[in-house]
Amino acid sequence: MSQCRANTADRTWCAGGISSGATGIQEEFGVSAEITTLALSLYVLGYAIGPVLLAPLSEYFGRQPVYVVSWFCLFIFQLPLALAPNIGTILVCRFIAGCAGGAPLTNTGGSISDMWERNESGGPMAVYGLSSTFGPPMALVVTGYIGLNLGWRWIFWVLMAMTGGVWVVLVATIPETRHTTVLQNKTKRVRKQMKKENLQSAESTFDMHASSRKGLHELFAITLTRPFHFLFSEPITLFSAIYNGFLYGLVYLFNEAIPLVFGPPKGHPFNGGQQGLAFLGMAIGPLIAFCFYPLQERYYLRRVAENGGKGVPEARMWMARGGAILIPISLFWFGWTSYRSVHWVVPIIASSLFGAGIYIVILSILNYVVDSYQTYSASALAGVILVRNVVGAGFPLFATQMYEKLDYEWASSLLGFISILLVPIPFIFFYKGQTIRLRSRWASEHFDQDEDSPH
């Protein structure tokens, strides 16, 4: 589990780290700020496309090969970024690296479901959620002074060293966890050993489930079509995708907004390294929320016990109600303390509350979708993740223009007003989710919550 957490955090560092070198890239290649922002957005867009391609491969070949191959691609594509002779190389390689970095989006959740029963997966999912929300802002904290003192190319050399180290650990320690693949491999080993011993039973030893497994073509067909079906026909998936997409978009929008608020000419006169440190608030917020997650898990397990040991998906949204309220409060707080006359620590405190809020809501939604759809959760999550990353790729592209046109205070306030419109979603899921699931074609199949074993 610790390796899964490390590779998830590492890929998000690769996503946001480029923002610390944006100024250097602009000066060296003579390009606009919009082009360097595009390099961030293309990586996040790769997150949307990569899982669509990698999910069927993990179902067919197993989790471990996809981890190893995709992570090697992420590692090796830091090299052309560090040596890039032009901006085109950066843009193309960022997109390819993003596609490769999408592996944990599909694989880590699958690995957790392989190893833990659904009612026992809250802790591992909490760690996974922490990696996803803690990673992007922490990337700026780490790379800020690297970009300032060593230059933007050293950001990619450092990321290459980190991803390379994680790849070595993956190869050495990550086992195959997908049960059908484990059985396939075990059957092959047993047959091979029997043939060595000249046992006739080697010919009659086979995998009983081989005929029922889907082919690669069928897996791709399902992956490319079913998530869209869920998005347009399932209210739970649709509204989860809308909320998750908005929050994920805000995470990467702040990659552009925080340097404006804390840097010249209108903001606090921070240099590049100090601007990176300003992201500490957004990084600390998820850590604080993670410390309170046992309260959510205790509530969920109490509801499960009251329900005769069967899962209660709506109980996953208990803390999300508070997290949803925290998000607009933090956005208004951040916006109206963005004046240079206000001490810089005040908006940073607001950003920590924002980080806590998004961690709680994003994690709760992921758990709720998985619990609601069970067998079909991979398709539902694929739809949520697709929307989340497409929106996440789009938000940074208009962040600077929005903050400059509306001023920092009203730009953050606009985001706060939009987030208020989304606050009812966790409340509806918590209080009315059971009724929604009962009316759903897919979720109603598991309404009794009787599938509670790893798969």
Wavefront OBJ file of the C-alpha trace (Angstrom):
o trace
v 0.000 0.000 0.000
v 2.876 2.375 0.769
v 4.271 1.840 -2.732
v 0.868 2.647 -4.260
v 0.731 5.809 -2.214
v 4.259 6.778 -3.284
v 3.608 6.368 -6.985
v 0.318 8.277 -6.769
v 1.991 11.195 -4.979
v 4.950 11.091 -7.357
v 2.803 11.383 -10.513
v 0.977 14.427 -9.068
v 4.364 16.022 -8.352
v 5.177 15.556 -12.029
v 1.886 17.273 -12.901
v 2.273 20.484 -10.922
v 6.058 20.806 -10.701
v 6.328 22.514 -14.081
v 4.579 25.623 -12.722
v 7.707 26.439 -10.693
v 9.721 26.581 -13.916
v 7.143 28.417 -16.005
v 8.945 31.779 -15.955
v 12.261 30.218 -16.988
v 10.628 28.326 -19.854
v 8.937 31.498 -21.082
v 12.205 33.420 -21.062
v 14.296 30.704 -22.740
v 11.897 29.891 -25.562
v 10.229 33.280 -25.902
v 6.688 31.984 -25.353
v 3.701 33.399 -23.487
v 2.445 32.371 -20.052
v -0.528 30.696 -21.754
v 1.814 28.247 -23.506
v 3.516 27.161 -20.283
v 0.091 26.803 -18.679
v -0.830 24.568 -21.625
v 2.062 22.290 -20.638
v 0.357 21.806 -17.251
v -3.058 21.269 -18.841
v -1.771 18.715 -21.372
v -0.350 16.599 -18.555
v -3.681 16.640 -16.720
v -5.481 15.881 -20.006
v -3.230 12.833 -20.261
v -4.729 11.747 -16.927
v -8.121 11.675 -18.670
v -6.980 9.654 -21.683
v -4.400 7.364 -20.060
v -6.812 5.490 -17.764
v -9.134 4.745 -20.705
v -6.252 2.914 -22.394
v -4.655 1.420 -19.286
v -7.752 0.083 -17.502
v -8.442 -2.701 -20.062
v -4.749 -3.624 -20.059
v -4.776 -4.053 -16.271
v -7.879 -6.254 -16.559
v -6.229 -8.386 -19.260
v -2.548 -8.519 -18.277
v -2.873 -7.779 -14.540
v -2.028 -4.827 -12.301
v 1.703 -5.340 -11.907
v 2.766 -5.175 -15.604
v 0.749 -1.982 -16.098
v 2.347 -0.395 -13.025
v 5.850 -1.292 -14.213
v 5.542 -0.360 -17.909
v 3.538 2.845 -17.460
v 5.774 4.050 -14.637
v 8.871 3.395 -16.743
v 7.343 5.566 -19.484
v 6.667 8.333 -16.951
v 10.269 8.058 -15.748
v 11.905 8.036 -19.189
v 9.852 10.956 -20.543
v 11.341 13.245 -17.899
v 14.600 12.985 -19.880
v 13.445 14.766 -23.081
v 11.744 17.357 -20.857
v 15.007 18.092 -19.052
v 16.877 18.302 -22.379
v 14.061 19.934 -24.408
v 15.436 22.071 -27.293
v 12.090 23.764 -27.973
v 8.617 24.280 -26.533
v 7.069 21.685 -28.855
v 9.104 18.927 -27.214
v 7.863 20.017 -23.804
v 4.204 20.033 -24.856
v 4.302 16.621 -26.567
v 6.303 14.911 -23.818
v 4.107 16.384 -21.094
v 1.025 14.875 -22.697
v 2.656 11.440 -23.108
v 3.955 11.538 -19.524
v 0.455 12.415 -18.323
v -1.018 9.418 -20.150
v 1.572 7.160 -18.510
v 1.026 8.795 -15.121
v -2.670 7.913 -15.316
v -1.963 4.303 -14.322
v -2.479 4.823 -10.558
v -5.891 6.396 -11.253
v -7.155 3.002 -12.398
v -4.679 0.611 -10.826
v -4.457 1.850 -7.235
v -8.210 1.680 -6.681
v -8.213 -1.773 -8.241
v -5.323 -2.894 -6.040
v -7.185 -1.711 -2.941
v -10.327 -3.622 -3.955
v -8.145 -6.700 -4.599
v -6.699 -6.692 -1.093
v -9.430 -5.340 1.184
v -13.102 -6.080 1.645
v -15.325 -3.115 0.878
v -16.250 -2.365 4.497
v -12.562 -2.509 5.444
v -11.217 -0.383 2.582
v -11.860 3.024 4.183
v -8.332 3.373 5.587
v -6.483 2.455 2.379
v -8.784 4.709 0.345
v -8.075 7.540 2.797
v -4.342 7.158 2.142
v -4.994 7.085 -1.609
v -7.114 10.227 -1.366
v -4.398 11.951 0.659
v -1.834 11.237 -2.032
v -4.084 12.694 -4.736
v -4.915 15.940 -2.905
v -1.652 16.445 -1.007
v 0.574 15.804 -4.036
v -0.246 18.699 -6.432
v 0.361 21.577 -3.965
v 3.331 19.828 -2.357
v 4.967 19.642 -5.785
v 5.161 23.440 -5.839
v 6.582 23.545 -2.312
v 9.410 21.193 -3.308
v 10.180 22.576 -6.774
v 9.859 26.306 -6.018
v 13.454 26.861 -4.917
v 14.779 24.325 -7.420
v 13.382 26.397 -10.264
v 14.575 29.646 -8.687
v 18.156 28.612 -7.862
v 19.007 25.839 -10.351
v 16.766 26.576 -13.324
v 13.704 24.900 -14.779
v 15.562 21.972 -16.344
v 16.654 20.780 -12.893
v 13.010 20.366 -11.930
v 12.751 17.560 -14.473
v 16.107 16.048 -13.494
v 14.867 15.840 -9.898
v 11.512 14.404 -11.022
v 13.370 11.865 -13.161
v 15.421 10.758 -10.158
v 12.278 10.457 -8.027
v 10.236 8.541 -10.624
v 13.215 6.317 -11.369
v 13.589 5.457 -7.694
v 9.884 4.664 -7.419
v 10.096 2.496 -10.552
v 12.906 0.414 -9.024
v 10.805 -0.071 -5.876
v 7.778 -1.045 -7.993
v 9.734 -3.677 -9.901
v 11.270 -5.075 -6.706
v 8.284 -5.090 -4.368
v 4.856 -4.739 -6.039
v 3.222 -8.173 -6.458
v 0.326 -9.043 -8.726
v -2.921 -8.560 -6.792
v -5.672 -9.133 -9.379
v -7.111 -12.493 -8.358
v -7.853 -13.845 -11.842
v -4.317 -13.012 -12.989
v -2.828 -14.622 -9.882
v -4.794 -17.818 -10.644
v -3.671 -17.746 -14.288
v -0.023 -17.413 -13.283
v -0.351 -20.138 -10.661
v -1.911 -22.503 -13.206
v 0.976 -21.883 -15.630
v 3.556 -22.561 -12.916
v 1.850 -25.786 -11.818
v 1.615 -27.069 -15.419
v 5.239 -26.203 -16.061
v 6.353 -28.076 -12.940
v 4.200 -31.092 -13.869
v 5.740 -31.214 -17.334
v 9.210 -31.160 -15.809
v 8.235 -34.196 -13.736
v 6.662 -35.884 -16.802
v 3.247 -36.088 -15.137
v 0.360 -36.774 -17.526
v -1.941 -34.616 -15.384
v -0.140 -31.567 -16.792
v -2.298 -31.809 -19.918
v -5.538 -31.819 -17.908
v -4.593 -28.965 -15.585
v -6.195 -25.763 -16.742
v -7.766 -22.535 -15.505
v -11.514 -23.162 -15.101
v -12.331 -19.461 -15.533
v -10.312 -18.912 -18.714
v -13.309 -19.315 -21.038
v -15.373 -16.714 -19.158
v -12.724 -13.994 -19.298
v -13.285 -11.091 -21.661
v -10.921 -10.553 -24.563
v -8.889 -7.363 -24.963
v -11.163 -6.103 -27.759
v -14.262 -6.548 -25.595
v -12.582 -4.884 -22.610
v -11.680 -1.844 -24.712
v -15.228 -1.668 -26.086
v -16.665 -1.634 -22.552
v -14.117 0.904 -21.294
v -14.746 3.291 -24.175
v -18.556 3.199 -24.053
v -19.927 2.277 -20.628
v -18.483 5.283 -18.692
v -20.369 7.639 -21.027
v -23.531 5.627 -20.535
v -23.167 6.001 -16.774
v -22.480 9.736 -17.083
v -25.632 10.431 -19.068
v -28.026 7.987 -17.407
v -26.947 7.764 -13.747
v -27.588 10.793 -11.479
v -25.057 9.578 -8.908
v -22.293 9.356 -11.518
v -23.256 12.625 -13.234
v -23.354 14.800 -10.120
v -20.292 13.098 -8.634
v -18.426 13.899 -11.852
v -19.606 17.525 -11.853
v -18.564 18.111 -8.241
v -15.307 16.177 -8.518
v -14.472 17.943 -11.777
v -15.042 21.381 -10.284
v -12.885 20.634 -7.229
v -10.092 19.066 -9.248
v -10.204 22.047 -11.602
v -9.768 24.366 -8.616
v -6.698 22.411 -7.448
v -4.884 23.102 -10.719
v -6.382 26.567 -11.145
v -4.609 27.528 -7.910
v -1.305 26.580 -9.593
v -1.801 29.804 -11.526
v -3.743 31.862 -8.950
v -1.464 31.555 -5.917
v 1.624 32.943 -7.741
v -0.531 35.928 -8.749
v -1.707 36.577 -5.188
v 1.736 36.120 -3.633
v 3.927 37.479 -6.417
v 4.561 40.800 -8.155
v 3.295 43.135 -9.426
v -0.016 43.292 -7.507
v 0.416 40.605 -4.878
v 2.826 40.035 -2.025
v 6.416 40.506 -3.279
v 7.404 36.828 -2.965
v 10.115 35.313 -5.183
v 9.604 31.984 -6.984
v 10.749 29.874 -4.050
v 8.553 31.740 -1.594
v 5.594 31.417 -3.945
v 6.148 27.660 -3.851
v 6.099 27.730 -0.064
v 2.753 29.553 -0.225
v 1.261 26.233 -1.388
v 2.013 24.727 2.032
v -1.475 25.698 3.190
v -3.138 23.630 0.473
v -0.769 20.750 1.281
v -1.312 20.865 5.056
v -5.123 20.987 4.729
v -5.494 17.400 3.452
v -3.118 16.185 6.184
v -5.316 17.785 8.847
v -8.461 16.293 7.311
v -6.753 12.893 7.110
v -6.155 13.005 10.874
v -9.913 13.393 11.409
v -10.831 10.617 8.956
v -11.088 7.945 11.723
v -14.233 9.781 12.886
v -15.787 9.201 9.455
v -14.737 5.555 9.462
v -16.101 5.002 12.959
v -19.462 6.469 11.930
v -19.558 4.321 8.799
v -18.765 1.091 10.654
v -21.418 1.899 13.281
v -24.015 2.293 10.510
v -22.847 -0.996 8.969
v -23.260 -2.762 12.318
v -26.771 -1.304 12.664
v -27.541 -2.599 9.156
v -26.695 -6.202 9.981
v -23.147 -6.032 8.627
v -24.203 -4.838 5.174
v -22.720 -1.735 3.596
v -24.412 1.664 3.876
v -23.102 3.834 1.000
v -24.846 6.978 2.266
v -22.818 6.818 5.486
v -19.727 7.573 3.390
v -21.071 11.112 2.888
v -21.303 11.958 6.607
v -18.207 14.192 6.756
v -18.644 15.416 3.175
v -21.476 17.678 4.317
v -19.052 19.670 6.453
v -16.354 19.559 3.776
v -18.771 20.956 1.195
v -19.544 23.950 3.439
v -15.854 24.498 4.164
v -14.990 24.975 0.469
v -16.989 28.174 -0.272
v -16.041 29.621 3.136
v -12.346 29.121 2.334
v -12.695 30.563 -1.178
v -14.370 33.759 0.069
v -11.811 33.991 2.882
v -8.941 33.542 0.409
v -10.409 36.082 -2.028
v -11.078 38.899 0.400
v -7.747 38.578 2.183
v -5.759 38.701 -1.073
v -4.876 42.378 -0.585
v -1.187 43.104 -0.147
v -2.105 45.054 3.014
v -3.354 41.849 4.670
v -0.661 39.651 6.204
v 0.279 36.830 3.826
v -0.431 34.099 6.379
v -4.171 34.875 6.386
v -4.924 33.692 2.805
v -2.597 30.728 3.356
v -4.742 29.664 6.332
v -7.770 29.945 4.041
v -6.067 27.719 1.462
v -5.453 25.075 4.138
v -9.193 24.968 4.866
v -9.794 24.629 1.139
v -7.336 21.712 0.999
v -9.119 20.016 3.898
v -12.507 20.505 2.253
v -11.534 19.069 -1.121
v -9.874 16.057 0.509
v -13.016 15.226 2.475
v -15.419 15.701 -0.439
v -13.348 13.976 -3.137
v -12.642 10.955 -0.923
v -16.283 10.674 0.178
v -17.550 10.807 -3.401
v -15.117 8.126 -4.579
v -16.143 5.823 -1.729
v -19.840 6.515 -2.337
v -19.625 5.710 -6.050
v -17.716 2.472 -5.383
v -20.163 1.340 -2.679
v -23.236 2.248 -4.743
v -22.276 0.399 -7.939
v -19.966 -2.359 -6.660
v -19.561 -4.651 -9.713
v -20.033 -1.680 -12.056
v -17.989 0.761 -9.966
v -15.052 0.667 -12.402
v -17.247 2.040 -15.181
v -18.860 4.645 -12.934
v -15.480 5.777 -11.586
v -14.072 5.914 -15.124
v -16.784 8.422 -16.005
v -16.070 10.486 -12.883
v -12.297 10.427 -13.465
v -12.688 11.325 -17.157
v -14.740 14.440 -16.384
v -12.541 15.309 -13.415
v -9.357 15.400 -15.471
v -10.831 17.093 -18.542
v -12.110 19.893 -16.284
v -8.821 19.892 -14.367
v -6.986 20.410 -17.661
v -9.259 23.289 -18.684
v -9.364 25.404 -15.516
v -5.705 26.565 -15.485
v -6.068 27.895 -19.041
v -8.364 30.734 -17.964
v -7.143 31.252 -14.389
v -4.738 34.139 -15.051
v -7.168 35.992 -17.314
v -10.007 35.589 -14.809
v -7.952 36.841 -11.861
v -6.604 39.801 -13.833
v -9.974 40.840 -15.299
v -12.093 40.419 -12.154
v -9.362 41.253 -9.638
v -8.198 38.682 -7.135
v -11.042 39.241 -4.665
v -13.936 38.839 -7.092
v -12.311 35.996 -9.040
v -12.109 33.863 -5.885
v -15.611 35.014 -4.914
v -16.972 33.830 -8.274
v -15.522 30.389 -7.545
v -17.047 30.570 -4.067
v -20.515 31.324 -5.467
v -20.245 28.374 -7.891
v -19.169 26.081 -5.045
v -22.260 27.152 -3.053
v -24.422 25.802 -5.888
v -22.722 22.405 -5.456
v -23.003 22.236 -1.648
v -26.395 20.396 -1.741
v -24.914 17.376 -3.569
v -23.396 15.641 -0.488
v -26.552 16.426 1.513
v -28.778 14.892 -1.185
v -26.591 11.783 -1.358
v -26.583 11.468 2.446
v -30.324 11.908 3.009
v -31.846 10.771 -0.309
v -29.142 8.540 -1.760
v -30.989 5.341 -0.882
v -33.988 6.430 -2.960
v -31.750 7.421 -5.871
v -29.976 4.064 -5.789
v -33.265 2.185 -5.721
v -34.340 3.921 -8.941
v -31.021 3.279 -10.675
v -30.805 0.392 -13.115
v -27.210 -0.402 -12.126
v -27.070 0.551 -8.449
v -30.359 -1.202 -7.641
v -28.749 -4.563 -8.485
v -26.614 -4.128 -5.367
v -29.183 -2.389 -3.207
v -28.890 -5.090 -0.539
v -25.106 -4.537 -0.364
v -24.440 -8.277 -0.317
v -21.146 -8.284 -2.228
v -18.481 -7.763 0.368
v -15.396 -9.630 -0.669
v -12.291 -8.633 -2.534
v -12.385 -9.117 -6.290
l 1 2 3 4 5 6 7 8 9 10 11 12 13 14 15 16 17 18 19 20 21 22 23 24 25 26 27 28 29 30 31 32 33 34 35 36 37 38 39 40 41 42 43 44 45 46 47 48 49 50 51 52 53 54 55 56 57 58 59 60 61 62 63 64 65 66 67 68 69 70 71 72 73 74 75 76 77 78 79 80 81 82 83 84 85 86 87 88 89 90 91 92 93 94 95 96 97 98 99 100 101 102 103 104 105 106 107 108 109 110 111 112 113 114 115 116 117 118 119 120 121 122 123 124 125 126 127 128 129 130 131 132 133 134 135 136 137 138 139 140 141 142 143 144 145 146 147 148 149 150 151 152 153 154 155 156 157 158 159 160 161 162 163 164 165 166 167 168 169 170 171 172 173 174 175 176 177 178 179 180 181 182 183 184 185 186 187 188 189 190 191 192 193 194 195 196 197 198 199 200 201 202 203 204 205 206 207 208 209 210 211 212 213 214 215 216 217 218 219 220 221 222 223 224 225 226 227 228 229 230 231 232 233 234 235 236 237 238 239 240 241 242 243 244 245 246 247 248 249 250 251 252 253 254 255 256 257 258 259 260 261 262 263 264 265 266 267 268 269 270 271 272 273 274 275 276 277 278 279 280 281 282 283 284 285 286 287 288 289 290 291 292 293 294 295 296 297 298 299 300 301 302 303 304 305 306 307 308 309 310 311 312 313 314 315 316 317 318 319 320 321 322 323 324 325 326 327 328 329 330 331 332 333 334 335 336 337 338 339 340 341 342 343 344 345 346 347 348 349 350 351 352 353 354 355 356 357 358 359 360 361 362 363 364 365 366 367 368 369 370 371 372 373 374 375 376 377 378 379 380 381 382 383 384 385 386 387 388 389 390 391 392 393 394 395 396 397 398 399 400 401 402 403 404 405 406 407 408 409 410 411 412 413 414 415 416 417 418 419 420 421 422 423 424 425 426 427 428 429 430 431 432 433 434 435 436 437 438 439 440 441 442 443 444 445 446 447 448 449 450 451 452 453 454 455
